[in-house]
Amino acid sequence: MANKFYITTTLPYVNAEPHVGFALEIVQADSIARYHKLAGDTTVFNFGTDEHGLKIYRKAIEQGKDPQQYCNEYAAKFVDLKEALNLSYTNFVRTTDTYHLKAAQEFWKRCLANGDIYKKNYRIKYCVGCELEKTDSELVEGKCPIHPNLQIELIEEENYFFRFSKYQKTLLDFYKQHPDFVIPESKFNEIKTFVEGGLEDFSVSRLKSKMPWGVDVPDDPEHVMFVWFDALVNYVSTLGWPKDKKNFEDYWPGLQVAGKDNLRQQTAIWQAMLLSAGLPNSKQVFIHGFITVNGQKISKSLGNVVDPLELVKKYGTDAVRYYLLAKIHPYEDSDFTIDKFEDAFNSDLANGLGNLIARVAKLCERTSPQRSTLNAQYAKNKFIEEFRFDEALKEIWTWISELDQQIEKDKPWKLEGNDLRKVLAGYRESILKIAVALQPFLPKTSEKILAQFKGPEIRSGAPLFPRIK
């Protein structure tokens, strides 16, 4: 019987075009999902859009649009990523979907019934960019370090609050019992330190008269849910919770992929909310770093946003996937420049993999080698199970280099007959091994290589990655 596996990304806000930083997250998650499918696991892979909150409401009003119309237009841009990046997700959840609204309201009711939601007056400093409250210690010269171009706003009103403080000990006990709950370890240590320092209850609603774009609070028409409370519920609403109990229990808990700016929300806030609603905690959370561009944080105001759709148009899907997986450190911040991208394209893809495939195919045209077995075990990779996509690809490129060296040593152009066929059979086996191992990472390229080298006859084809001049 096949194992069931569930993976989800975070949901990007639909207030801007998709950028290369989010492409990183979705491609990482796609590689993991593909890896599990190849292993025979029945896999649910969730992606989608976060469509409520002050940030989106203001953007819609600024453009003179109805908020739902605005969300529909931007959600379509994220749907376009599926084809551009060759994504294999099974679920696309939108937080304006009717089933999600009902799930968020049921989740609220369960937390309320557990005594964890209450009303009070409060005054906070608020970053609209993060859609989060900020303490003085989190601000740098009075501004949010993540959104320094936005003014911190003061909010003073009566809202509903979630009793986060109640879950300090429970969360710390859970972390202790699950030593690999957050990957990498440095981020796990960071969240443990945060929780050990004490937790403060946080607002989970907004006055509808001030901010009408949100999920209605059950039995209180004057309030809508705070965007984070509503959005986090997508991880279970997409599985049919609470209506489809069987599907939910089959796939939850799952693996969550998130950026480092989501650490608290995913590994502490969401976990406390699950405890309050009486649902199992997430299985594991993988936290990736940021992509900088020429050493600077990606920002519209700096004009350095890199559009993944444009990259794909110019260089191809698998070239973009390769760079994001092989050259961006999965745990730490990494820098992106077009020069670095093109260098990697020429050295690793054109001169490395592409040249090897062309070279072996040409040799095999002379004499058809013996048939080789296609072993699915070649796809197994210990590094991907640790989310070290860079190391997984480095290992495959080591095989490419080793085969190049073996060809130089064998000098097959000097061989004939059975000696040549035997040598070529070994090359074909190595090529098939490389192609199978590439399936989670560069699926289109893998497919092309397998089609070229599986058949009884091998013929040269167009270059996989024409060199950039």
Solvent accessible surface area in square Angstrom, and as a share of the most:
residue,aa,sasa,rsa
1,M,226,1.01
2,A,50,0.39
3,N,107,0.55
4,K,81,0.34
5,F,21,0.09
6,Y,3,0.01
7,I,0,0.00
8,T,0,0.00
9,T,1,0.00
10,T,15,0.09
11,L,19,0.09
12,P,19,0.12
13,Y,39,0.15
14,V,0,0.00
15,N,28,0.15
16,A,27,0.21
17,E,89,0.40
18,P,4,0.03
19,H,63,0.28
20,V,0,0.00
21,G,13,0.12
22,F,23,0.09
23,A,0,0.00
24,L,1,0.01
25,E,6,0.03
26,I,0,0.00
27,V,0,0.00
28,Q,1,0.01
29,A,0,0.00
30,D,0,0.00
31,S,0,0.00
32,I,5,0.03
33,A,0,0.00
34,R,45,0.16
35,Y,16,0.06
36,H,44,0.20
37,K,76,0.32
38,L,75,0.37
39,A,73,0.56
40,G,46,0.44
41,D,23,0.12
42,T,64,0.37
43,T,13,0.08
44,V,19,0.11
45,F,0,0.00
46,N,0,0.00
47,F,0,0.00
48,G,0,0.00
49,T,0,0.00
50,D,7,0.04
51,E,0,0.00
52,H,8,0.04
53,G,2,0.02
54,L,29,0.14
55,K,28,0.12
56,I,0,0.00
57,Y,50,0.19
58,R,104,0.38
59,K,54,0.23
60,A,0,0.00
61,I,97,0.49
62,E,130,0.58
63,Q,77,0.34
64,G,71,0.68
65,K,55,0.24
66,D,82,0.43
67,P,19,0.12
68,Q,60,0.27
69,Q,85,0.38
70,Y,0,0.00
71,C,0,0.00
72,N,69,0.35
73,E,67,0.30
74,Y,30,0.11
75,A,3,0.02
76,A,52,0.41
77,K,62,0.26
78,F,5,0.02
79,V,70,0.41
80,D,79,0.41
81,L,0,0.00
82,K,81,0.34
83,E,146,0.65
84,A,17,0.13
85,L,0,0.00
86,N,33,0.17
87,L,7,0.04
88,S,23,0.15
89,Y,16,0.06
90,T,73,0.43
91,N,35,0.18
92,F,51,0.21
93,V,0,0.00
94,R,51,0.19
95,T,0,0.00
96,T,22,0.13
97,D,38,0.20
98,T,90,0.52
99,Y,100,0.38
100,H,0,0.00
101,L,54,0.27
102,K,132,0.56
103,A,0,0.00
104,A,0,0.00
105,Q,49,0.22
106,E,48,0.22
107,F,0,0.00
108,W,2,0.01
109,K,95,0.40
110,R,89,0.32
111,C,0,0.00
112,L,83,0.42
113,A,94,0.73
114,N,69,0.36
115,G,39,0.38
116,D,0,0.00
117,I,10,0.05
118,Y,53,0.20
119,K,85,0.36
120,K,83,0.35
121,N,115,0.59
122,Y,20,0.08
123,R,149,0.54
124,I,26,0.13
125,K,73,0.31
126,Y,2,0.01
127,C,1,0.00
128,V,13,0.08
129,G,4,0.04
130,C,15,0.09
131,E,1,0.01
132,L,39,0.19
133,E,52,0.23
134,K,24,0.10
135,T,69,0.40
136,D,98,0.51
137,S,106,0.69
138,E,48,0.22
139,L,24,0.12
140,V,92,0.53
141,E,172,0.77
142,G,47,0.46
143,K,67,0.28
144,C,1,0.00
145,P,74,0.47
146,I,50,0.25
147,H,45,0.20
148,P,76,0.48
149,N,99,0.51
150,L,63,0.31
151,Q,128,0.57
152,I,32,0.16
153,E,48,0.21
154,L,103,0.51
155,I,24,0.12
156,E,117,0.53
157,E,17,0.08
158,E,72,0.32
159,N,0,0.00
160,Y,31,0.12
161,F,7,0.03
162,F,0,0.00
163,R,84,0.31
164,F,7,0.03
165,S,52,0.34
166,K,97,0.41
167,Y,13,0.05
168,Q,54,0.24
169,K,146,0.62
170,T,58,0.34
171,L,0,0.00
172,L,45,0.22
173,D,52,0.27
174,F,24,0.10
175,Y,3,0.01
176,K,170,0.72
177,Q,127,0.56
178,H,72,0.32
179,P,108,0.68
180,D,85,0.44
181,F,0,0.00
182,V,1,0.01
183,I,36,0.18
184,P,9,0.05
185,E,127,0.57
186,S,73,0.47
187,K,35,0.15
188,F,4,0.02
189,N,72,0.37
190,E,87,0.39
191,I,1,0.00
192,K,60,0.25
193,T,92,0.54
194,F,57,0.24
195,V,0,0.00
196,E,104,0.46
197,G,71,0.68
198,G,35,0.34
199,L,15,0.08
200,E,135,0.61
201,D,31,0.16
202,F,25,0.10
203,S,1,0.00
204,V,0,0.00
205,S,0,0.00
206,R,20,0.07
207,L,40,0.20
208,K,66,0.28
209,S,105,0.68
210,K,121,0.51
211,M,10,0.04
212,P,55,0.34
213,W,43,0.15
214,G,16,0.16
215,V,3,0.02
216,D,62,0.32
217,V,5,0.03
218,P,19,0.12
219,D,148,0.76
220,D,17,0.09
221,P,110,0.69
222,E,114,0.51
223,H,3,0.01
224,V,0,0.00
225,M,1,0.01
226,F,11,0.05
227,V,3,0.02
228,W,28,0.10
229,F,1,0.00
230,D,1,0.00
231,A,7,0.05
232,L,2,0.01
233,V,0,0.00
234,N,2,0.01
235,Y,4,0.01
236,V,0,0.00
237,S,0,0.00
238,T,15,0.09
239,L,2,0.01
240,G,26,0.25
241,W,13,0.05
242,P,50,0.31
243,K,193,0.82
244,D,65,0.34
245,K,137,0.58
246,K,146,0.62
247,N,49,0.25
248,F,13,0.05
249,E,104,0.46
250,D,50,0.26
251,Y,21,0.08
252,W,11,0.04
253,P,56,0.35
254,G,2,0.02
255,L,9,0.05
256,Q,2,0.01
257,V,0,0.00
258,A,0,0.00
259,G,4,0.04
260,K,64,0.27
261,D,61,0.32
262,N,20,0.10
263,L,7,0.04
264,R,98,0.36
265,Q,6,0.03
266,Q,1,0.00
267,T,0,0.00
268,A,0,0.00
269,I,20,0.10
270,W,0,0.00
271,Q,0,0.00
272,A,0,0.00
273,M,0,0.00
274,L,0,0.00
275,L,48,0.24
276,S,5,0.03
277,A,7,0.06
278,G,63,0.60
279,L,19,0.10
280,P,68,0.43
281,N,19,0.10
282,S,3,0.02
283,K,129,0.55
284,Q,35,0.15
285,V,0,0.00
286,F,0,0.00
287,I,0,0.00
288,H,10,0.04
289,G,3,0.03
290,F,50,0.21
291,I,6,0.03
292,T,27,0.16
293,V,10,0.06
294,N,107,0.55
295,G,58,0.56
296,Q,95,0.42
297,K,84,0.36
298,I,19,0.09
299,S,28,0.18
300,K,137,0.58
301,S,83,0.53
302,L,99,0.49
303,G,65,0.63
304,N,23,0.12
305,V,57,0.33
306,V,24,0.14
307,D,48,0.25
308,P,1,0.00
309,L,41,0.20
310,E,94,0.42
311,L,10,0.05
312,V,22,0.12
313,K,157,0.67
314,K,145,0.61
315,Y,23,0.09
316,G,29,0.28
317,T,13,0.07
318,D,9,0.05
319,A,2,0.01
320,V,1,0.01
321,R,0,0.00
322,Y,7,0.03
323,Y,9,0.03
324,L,3,0.01
325,L,1,0.01
326,A,17,0.13
327,K,89,0.38
328,I,3,0.01
329,H,49,0.22
330,P,1,0.00
331,Y,50,0.19
332,E,103,0.46
333,D,69,0.36
334,S,17,0.11
335,D,38,0.20
336,F,2,0.01
337,T,22,0.13
338,I,77,0.39
339,D,105,0.55
340,K,93,0.39
341,F,3,0.01
342,E,39,0.18
343,D,96,0.50
344,A,8,0.06
345,F,12,0.05
346,N,21,0.11
347,S,63,0.41
348,D,24,0.13
349,L,2,0.01
350,A,10,0.08
351,N,76,0.39
352,G,12,0.12
353,L,0,0.00
354,G,9,0.09
355,N,75,0.38
356,L,0,0.00
357,I,4,0.02
358,A,52,0.41
359,R,62,0.23
360,V,0,0.00
361,A,0,0.00
362,K,128,0.54
363,L,19,0.09
364,C,0,0.00
365,E,61,0.28
366,R,118,0.43
367,T,28,0.16
368,S,51,0.33
369,P,8,0.05
370,Q,102,0.46
371,R,158,0.58
372,S,25,0.16
373,T,101,0.59
374,L,81,0.40
375,N,62,0.32
376,A,78,0.61
377,Q,121,0.54
378,Y,46,0.17
379,A,10,0.08
380,K,133,0.56
381,N,8,0.04
382,K,131,0.56
383,F,45,0.19
384,I,4,0.02
385,E,95,0.42
386,E,92,0.41
387,F,9,0.04
388,R,48,0.18
389,F,2,0.01
390,D,18,0.09
391,E,46,0.21
392,A,0,0.00
393,L,2,0.01
394,K,123,0.52
395,E,55,0.25
396,I,0,0.00
397,W,34,0.12
398,T,63,0.36
399,W,51,0.18
400,I,3,0.02
401,S,50,0.32
402,E,94,0.42
403,L,10,0.05
404,D,33,0.17
405,Q,117,0.52
406,Q,75,0.33
407,I,0,0.00
408,E,89,0.40
409,K,157,0.67
410,D,38,0.20
411,K,85,0.36
412,P,0,0.00
413,W,116,0.41
414,K,141,0.60
415,L,47,0.23
416,E,133,0.59
417,G,36,0.35
418,N,112,0.57
419,D,92,0.48
420,L,3,0.01
421,R,86,0.31
422,K,151,0.64
423,V,34,0.20
424,L,0,0.00
425,A,15,0.12
426,G,39,0.37
427,Y,5,0.02
428,R,1,0.00
429,E,54,0.24
430,S,35,0.23
431,I,0,0.00
432,L,3,0.01
433,K,63,0.26
434,I,1,0.00
435,A,0,0.00
436,V,6,0.03
437,A,4,0.03
438,L,0,0.00
439,Q,46,0.21
440,P,1,0.00
441,F,2,0.01
442,L,0,0.00
443,P,15,0.10
444,K,90,0.38
445,T,6,0.04
446,S,1,0.00
447,E,122,0.55
448,K,121,0.51
449,I,0,0.00
450,L,17,0.09
451,A,78,0.60
452,Q,38,0.17
453,F,0,0.00
454,K,93,0.39
455,G,23,0.22
456,P,94,0.59
457,E,103,0.46
458,I,0,0.00
459,R,131,0.48
460,S,49,0.32
461,G,54,0.52
462,A,91,0.70
463,P,92,0.58
464,L,31,0.15
465,F,17,0.07
466,P,85,0.53
467,R,123,0.45
468,I,39,0.20
469,K,219,0.93
